[in-house]
Amino acid sequence: MPKPLRKRSRSEQKPAPLPPGLLPDLVRNNPVLMCLDYDGTLSEIVSDPGAAHPLPGVRETLFALAARPDRVRVAIVSGRTIEALHGMLGVVSGVALAGVHGLELMDRDGRYEIARDVSECKRDLGCVRTWLAENVSAGKGFVVEDKGASLSLHYRNADAVVADEVRAAFERFVLERTAKLGLKHGKKVVEAIPKFATKAHAVRTFSARAGAGFVPVYFGDDLTDEEAFTELAGRGITVLVGAERQSAARYRVDCPADVVLTLRAVVSALNETVAQTQNRH
């Protein structure tokens, strides 16, 4: 069974290179909501998902941005659980987190919540958990990641032919045997997850909490980030991280290292703006 194709937005095209001064200029003149994916954005994509450590300087840069919540609100929006994000990043004070594609939320003050409708998917998730236990062999290059509210099948290190067969069987089971779950595809991973889970919902929530005055910015590398790119079309700045491809994002940078350089430039612009404001008074 071929991998389902993601429906493309009519607005998709190949994003333009991110102008170096765009975000520094933005933060000089507007409060900004800075939303960032984790894997492939703040960390490199690696063969072992548990080894995807943040790039050097990421934590310090996030701290610097979050230190001025009047000017910048920071949110990490990831497919990982919030617990896993804390394991990778540690606790970064003042940074909001969305885990499992928005099913989990933690605000910048550390208050945690989970989508109420997840409980309705418990039976279907249990069926998928059983199928994976019975059909995915340990030691064959597959990794099953149980996030509680979703289950992911990683196949990056599996034989390509076997991976296609197992992935296709997994997709058939989820689509044909569960009513409340859908599929999300990432880089060598497919995830069974409640249909209502989207990164777009997380971005909407964080944007509403920050307030209409904050201009949303979103960096992401994966297909699931397209949900957020589409959500912010026409009212924010969206940046694809990685190789050139069709995307709903408006701009693009080459790699996570470019994300860190851009964020550092934003910190510098923020510090300049704060210093100028203080000098006026």
ABEGO torsion letter per residue (X at the ends): XBBBBBBBBAABBBBBBBBAAAAAAAAAABBBBBBBBABGAABBBBABAAABBBBBGAAAAAAAAAABAAABBBBBBBABBAAAAAAAAEBBBGBBBBBGGGABBBBAAGBBBBBAAAAAAAAAAAAAAAAAAAABBBGAGBBBBBAGABBBBBAAABBAAAAAAAAAAAAAAAAAABAABBBBBBBGBBBBBBAABBAAAAAAAAAAAAEAABBBBBBBABAAAAAAAAAABGABBBBBBEBBBBBABABBBABAAAAAAAAAAAAAAAAAAAAAAAAAX
